[in-house]
Amino acid sequence: MKQFFGMSQRGNLEEAVRGLHSPQFIMLLSNDAQFEAHVQALERLFPNVPSIGCIGMSYQTGIVENGVGVIAFSDGVTAAANVLEHASTMPVKYIHRLERDMQQVGGSREDTVCIDFCSGNDACVLTTIHTALRKQGISLVGGTGDQGRVSANGRVYPDAVAYGLVRNLHGRVKTYKENIYHQLGNYRFIASGTDRSNYILGSLNGRPAKQVYQSILHVTDQEILTRTFQNPFGKINGNDTCIISIKDVQGNALACFRQVNDSDVLILLELGDYRAITQDTIRQICQDFPRRSAVFSVNCLFRYKLFSEQGYMQEYLREMAALGNHAGLVGYGEHYNDRFVNQSMTCVVFE
């Protein structure tokens, strides 16, 4: 298979798709003002080609912050794209679409992946999608777009998740998740006073969450929102840790970017050696896949901000480019199988 990446910093879609021939699956990464127009134009240019899209930044060897990026697969994939609507209330109502597409595409855990772009309510959406994917062991990688809109096959949908099922006809696929944080100290907290619908974390071990965070890290209210780049929370999930970013301070509570429930066990995390961790990820991928056709990744907006502040973003993209054809999305939350995580990188590698 082959992966195409085209972009226009000016938002010119025809410029972005220049050189794209006979695509079998397309991902559109656009800006708020031009999203609808880009979705319609893409469908006119490539009618009946399965496609999904969202509002967000894209990248290959550089970042497209406010234009348009197009990532497409060709020459050896079978794909289907569709949407589960009512993501905030009842995405399971449309699960038959995914089940039908899985039958159409065929494939297995070895050669098929699901890529999704979501408008919100990610944890519920991922649980819903996983009920279908797990029957065939198919992995998922994706992320949250901006402005509560996604697209599928030439139509824009609010409050929905767009997905593409992609089967590699000439090799394997495998998904990865990269975590650049590790536990700080031996702090363990039991969450309480949570508001699941608004992602509010009220108390930790019976004390106001904001005060606990401040007493450990010695930061002001204003510093909390930038300190989450270095010290997010983590939720224990089996042998894994799901990163939880802080979004805002609300009185003595903390608003987060993912749901926290009463009685969840949380830990405090600290930033590790992200340069070394990136190299470890690249080495692991090269070991698993001596021959790589494509790598599609989703990097968190907070990773983008952190790497940019540290002067590492361009170096990071150059290092990932050593894998071959690497491109991706800057997301507002990352998806990995049935898990919704923050401040992470998830990716799928095609042999």
C-alpha positions as CSV (number, residue, x, y, z in Angstrom):
1,M,0.0,0.0,0.0
2,K,0.9,3.7,-0.3
3,Q,0.2,6.7,1.9
4,F,-0.2,10.1,0.4
5,F,0.1,13.4,2.3
6,G,-0.8,16.7,0.7
7,M,-1.4,20.1,2.3
8,S,-2.0,23.7,1.7
9,Q,-1.3,26.3,4.4
10,R,-3.7,28.6,2.5
11,G,-6.6,26.1,2.7
12,N,-6.5,25.4,-1.0
13,L,-7.9,21.9,-1.4
14,E,-6.9,21.5,-5.0
15,E,-3.3,22.3,-4.0
16,A,-3.5,19.7,-1.2
17,V,-4.7,16.9,-3.4
18,R,-2.3,17.6,-6.3
19,G,-0.6,14.3,-7.2
20,L,-3.2,12.1,-5.5
21,H,-4.4,9.4,-7.9
22,S,-6.8,6.5,-7.4
23,P,-7.2,6.8,-3.6
24,Q,-8.9,4.0,-1.8
25,F,-9.4,5.8,1.5
26,I,-9.1,9.5,2.3
27,M,-8.8,11.5,5.6
28,L,-9.5,15.3,5.4
29,L,-8.0,17.5,8.1
30,S,-9.4,21.0,7.7
31,N,-10.1,24.3,9.4
32,D,-13.3,25.6,10.9
33,A,-14.1,28.2,8.3
34,Q,-13.6,26.0,5.3
35,F,-14.6,22.5,6.6
36,E,-18.0,22.2,4.9
37,A,-16.7,23.5,1.6
38,H,-13.7,21.2,1.7
39,V,-15.9,18.1,2.5
40,Q,-18.1,18.9,-0.5
41,A,-15.2,19.6,-2.8
42,L,-13.4,16.4,-1.8
43,E,-16.4,14.4,-2.7
44,R,-16.7,16.0,-6.1
45,L,-13.0,15.4,-6.8
46,F,-13.1,11.7,-5.6
47,P,-16.7,10.5,-5.7
48,N,-17.6,7.3,-3.9
49,V,-14.1,7.0,-2.3
50,P,-14.6,6.2,1.4
51,S,-13.6,9.3,3.4
52,I,-13.7,10.7,6.9
53,G,-12.7,14.2,8.1
54,C,-12.5,16.5,11.0
55,I,-11.3,20.0,12.0
56,G,-7.8,19.9,13.2
57,M,-4.1,20.5,12.5
58,S,-2.2,18.0,10.4
59,Y,1.5,17.2,9.9
60,Q,4.1,15.3,8.0
61,T,7.5,17.0,8.2
62,G,5.8,20.2,9.2
63,I,2.6,21.4,10.8
64,V,-0.5,22.7,8.9
65,E,-2.1,24.9,11.6
66,N,-4.9,26.6,9.8
67,G,-5.0,25.3,6.2
68,V,-6.0,21.8,5.0
69,G,-4.2,18.5,5.0
70,V,-5.2,15.3,3.1
71,I,-4.0,11.8,4.0
72,A,-4.9,9.0,1.6
73,F,-4.2,5.3,1.2
74,S,-4.0,3.6,-2.2
75,D,-2.5,0.6,-4.0
76,G,-3.5,-2.3,-1.8
77,V,-6.2,-1.5,0.7
78,T,-9.9,-2.2,1.1
79,A,-11.8,0.4,3.1
80,A,-15.3,1.4,4.2
81,A,-16.3,4.7,5.9
82,N,-19.4,5.7,7.9
83,V,-20.6,7.5,10.9
84,L,-22.3,6.8,14.2
85,E,-24.6,9.7,15.0
86,H,-25.9,11.0,18.3
87,A,-22.5,10.4,19.9
88,S,-23.5,12.3,23.1
89,T,-26.6,10.3,23.7
90,M,-27.0,7.0,21.8
91,P,-24.2,6.1,19.4
92,V,-25.1,2.4,19.9
93,K,-28.3,3.1,17.8
94,Y,-26.1,3.0,14.7
95,I,-23.7,0.2,15.5
96,H,-25.3,-1.9,12.8
97,R,-23.5,0.3,10.3
98,L,-20.1,-0.7,11.7
99,E,-21.1,-4.3,11.9
100,R,-22.1,-4.2,8.2
101,D,-18.9,-2.5,7.2
102,M,-16.8,-5.1,9.0
103,Q,-18.5,-7.8,7.0
104,Q,-17.9,-5.9,3.8
105,V,-14.2,-5.2,4.4
106,G,-13.5,-8.6,6.0
107,G,-10.0,-8.8,7.5
108,S,-8.8,-9.7,10.9
109,R,-6.7,-8.3,13.8
110,E,-3.6,-9.0,11.7
111,D,-4.4,-6.8,8.7
112,T,-7.3,-4.4,9.6
113,V,-7.6,-1.3,11.7
114,C,-10.4,1.2,12.5
115,I,-9.5,4.9,12.4
116,D,-12.0,7.3,13.9
117,F,-12.6,11.0,14.3
118,C,-14.9,12.0,17.1
119,S,-16.9,15.1,18.0
120,G,-17.0,14.3,21.8
121,N,-18.2,11.9,24.5
122,D,-15.3,9.8,23.5
123,A,-15.3,7.3,26.3
124,C,-18.9,6.2,25.6
125,V,-18.3,6.2,21.8
126,L,-15.2,4.0,22.2
127,T,-17.0,1.5,24.4
128,T,-19.7,1.3,21.8
129,I,-17.4,0.8,18.9
130,H,-15.3,-1.7,20.8
131,T,-18.3,-4.0,21.3
132,A,-18.3,-4.6,17.5
133,L,-14.5,-4.5,16.9
134,R,-13.6,-6.9,19.6
135,K,-15.5,-9.7,17.9
136,Q,-12.7,-9.8,15.3
137,G,-10.0,-8.4,17.5
138,I,-9.6,-5.3,15.3
139,S,-7.6,-2.4,16.8
140,L,-8.6,1.2,16.8
141,V,-6.6,4.5,16.6
142,G,-8.2,7.9,16.4
143,G,-8.8,11.2,18.1
144,T,-11.1,14.1,18.8
145,G,-11.6,16.9,16.3
146,D,-12.5,20.5,17.0
147,Q,-15.8,22.4,16.8
148,G,-18.0,19.3,17.4
149,R,-18.2,18.3,13.7
150,V,-16.9,15.4,11.6
151,S,-17.5,14.2,8.1
152,A,-18.0,10.9,6.3
153,N,-18.4,10.3,2.6
154,G,-19.0,13.9,1.6
155,R,-21.4,14.8,4.4
156,V,-20.8,16.8,7.6
157,Y,-22.3,15.6,10.9
158,P,-22.5,17.3,14.3
159,D,-22.4,15.2,17.5
160,A,-21.0,12.1,15.8
161,V,-18.0,9.8,15.3
162,A,-16.8,9.1,11.8
163,Y,-14.8,5.9,11.2
164,G,-12.9,4.2,8.5
165,L,-12.2,0.5,8.4
166,V,-9.0,-0.1,6.5
167,R,-7.7,-3.5,5.5
168,N,-4.1,-3.9,4.3
169,L,-4.1,-6.4,1.4
170,H,-0.3,-6.8,1.4
171,G,0.8,-7.1,5.0
172,R,0.1,-6.6,8.6
173,V,-1.1,-3.6,10.7
174,K,-0.4,-2.9,14.3
175,T,-1.3,-0.1,16.7
176,Y,0.9,1.6,19.3
177,K,0.4,4.1,22.2
178,E,3.3,6.3,23.5
179,N,3.3,7.6,27.0
180,I,6.0,10.2,27.9
181,Y,5.0,10.3,31.6
182,H,5.7,8.2,34.7
183,Q,4.5,8.2,38.3
184,L,5.6,11.0,40.6
185,G,6.3,9.8,44.1
186,N,3.9,7.4,45.7
187,Y,0.8,9.5,45.6
188,R,-2.5,7.6,45.2
189,F,-5.8,9.3,45.3
190,I,-9.5,8.1,45.4
191,A,-11.6,10.5,43.4
192,S,-14.9,11.8,44.7
193,G,-17.3,14.7,44.1
194,T,-17.1,14.1,40.4
195,D,-19.4,15.4,37.7
196,R,-19.1,12.8,34.9
197,S,-21.0,14.8,32.2
198,N,-18.7,17.9,32.7
199,Y,-15.5,15.9,33.5
200,I,-15.2,17.6,36.9
201,L,-12.9,16.2,39.6
202,G,-14.1,17.5,43.0
203,S,-12.0,15.9,45.7
204,L,-9.0,13.6,46.1
205,N,-8.9,11.5,49.3
206,G,-11.6,13.8,50.7
207,R,-9.8,17.0,50.1
208,P,-10.6,19.6,47.4
209,A,-8.8,18.5,44.2
210,K,-7.3,21.9,43.5
211,Q,-5.8,22.2,46.9
212,V,-4.2,18.8,46.7
213,Y,-2.6,19.5,43.4
214,Q,-1.3,22.9,44.6
215,S,0.0,21.6,47.9
216,I,2.1,18.9,46.1
217,L,3.4,21.1,43.2
218,H,3.4,24.5,44.9
219,V,1.7,26.3,42.0
220,T,-0.8,29.1,41.8
221,D,-4.3,28.9,40.2
222,Q,-3.0,30.4,37.0
223,E,0.0,28.0,36.8
224,I,-2.2,24.9,37.1
225,L,-3.3,25.0,33.5
226,T,0.3,25.0,32.1
227,R,1.7,22.7,34.8
228,T,-0.5,19.9,33.5
229,F,2.0,19.7,30.6
230,Q,4.5,18.5,33.1
231,N,2.2,16.9,35.7
232,P,-1.1,15.5,34.6
233,F,-3.0,12.9,36.5
234,G,-3.1,9.3,35.6
235,K,-5.8,6.7,36.0
236,I,-4.8,3.1,36.7
237,N,-6.3,0.8,34.0
238,G,-4.9,-2.7,34.6
239,N,-1.3,-2.6,33.6
240,D,-1.7,0.7,31.8
241,T,-2.1,4.3,32.9
242,C,-4.5,6.6,31.1
243,I,-3.4,10.2,31.2
244,I,-5.9,12.8,32.4
245,S,-5.1,16.5,31.5
246,I,-6.4,19.4,33.5
247,K,-8.6,21.8,31.5
248,D,-9.7,24.4,33.9
249,V,-10.0,25.4,37.6
250,Q,-13.6,25.7,38.8
251,G,-13.6,26.9,42.4
252,N,-11.9,24.2,44.4
253,A,-12.5,21.6,41.7
254,L,-10.6,20.8,38.6
255,A,-12.2,20.3,35.1
256,C,-10.4,17.7,33.1
257,F,-10.3,16.6,29.4
258,R,-11.6,13.1,30.1
259,Q,-14.1,11.6,32.5
260,V,-13.3,10.8,36.1
261,N,-15.7,8.8,38.2
262,D,-16.2,8.5,41.9
263,S,-13.9,5.9,43.4
264,D,-11.4,6.0,40.5
265,V,-7.8,5.5,41.6
266,L,-5.6,8.3,40.4
267,I,-1.9,8.9,40.6
268,L,0.2,12.0,39.8
269,L,2.5,11.9,36.8
270,E,5.6,13.7,35.8
271,L,7.2,14.3,32.4
272,G,9.9,11.9,31.4
273,D,12.7,12.0,28.9
274,Y,10.5,12.4,25.8
275,R,13.4,12.4,23.4
276,A,14.6,9.0,24.6
277,I,11.0,7.7,24.7
278,T,10.4,8.7,21.1
279,Q,13.6,6.8,20.1
280,D,12.4,3.8,22.0
281,T,9.1,3.9,20.1
282,I,10.8,4.2,16.8
283,R,13.1,1.3,17.6
284,Q,10.2,-0.9,18.6
285,I,8.3,-0.1,15.4
286,C,11.4,-0.9,13.3
287,Q,11.9,-4.1,15.1
288,D,8.2,-5.2,14.6
289,F,8.1,-3.9,11.0
290,P,11.4,-4.1,9.1
291,R,9.4,-3.0,6.1
292,R,6.8,-0.2,6.5
293,S,4.4,1.2,4.0
294,A,2.9,3.9,6.2
295,V,2.5,5.3,9.7
296,F,-0.6,7.3,10.6
297,S,-0.5,8.9,14.1
298,V,-2.5,11.2,16.4
299,N,-0.6,13.5,18.7
300,C,-2.3,15.4,21.5
301,L,-2.7,19.1,21.2
302,F,-0.9,19.4,24.6
303,R,2.1,17.3,23.3
304,Y,2.2,19.7,20.3
305,K,2.2,22.7,22.7
306,L,4.8,21.1,25.0
307,F,7.1,20.1,22.1
308,S,6.8,23.5,20.5
309,E,7.6,25.3,23.7
310,Q,10.7,23.0,24.1
311,G,11.8,23.6,20.5
312,Y,11.4,19.9,19.8
313,M,8.4,19.7,17.5
314,Q,10.2,20.0,14.2
315,E,12.9,17.6,15.4
316,Y,10.2,15.2,16.5
317,L,8.6,15.2,13.1
318,R,12.0,14.6,11.4
319,E,12.7,11.7,13.7
320,M,9.3,10.1,13.0
321,A,9.9,10.7,9.3
322,A,12.8,8.2,9.5
323,L,10.1,5.5,9.8
324,G,9.2,6.2,6.2
325,N,5.8,7.8,5.2
326,H,4.5,9.3,8.4
327,A,1.6,11.7,8.7
328,G,-1.1,12.5,11.2
329,L,-3.5,14.6,13.2
330,V,-3.1,16.9,16.2
331,G,-6.1,15.8,18.3
332,Y,-8.0,17.0,21.3
333,G,-7.9,13.5,22.8
334,E,-6.4,10.3,21.6
335,H,-8.1,6.9,21.1
336,Y,-6.5,3.6,21.5
337,N,-8.7,0.5,21.2
338,D,-11.4,1.2,23.8
339,R,-9.4,3.8,25.7
340,F,-9.7,7.6,25.6
341,V,-6.4,9.2,26.7
342,N,-4.8,12.6,26.9
343,Q,-1.3,13.9,26.3
344,S,-0.4,10.8,24.3
345,M,0.5,9.6,20.9
346,T,-1.3,6.7,19.2
347,C,-0.5,5.4,15.8
348,V,-1.1,2.6,13.3
349,V,1.7,1.1,11.3
350,F,1.1,-0.6,7.9
351,E,3.5,-3.2,6.6
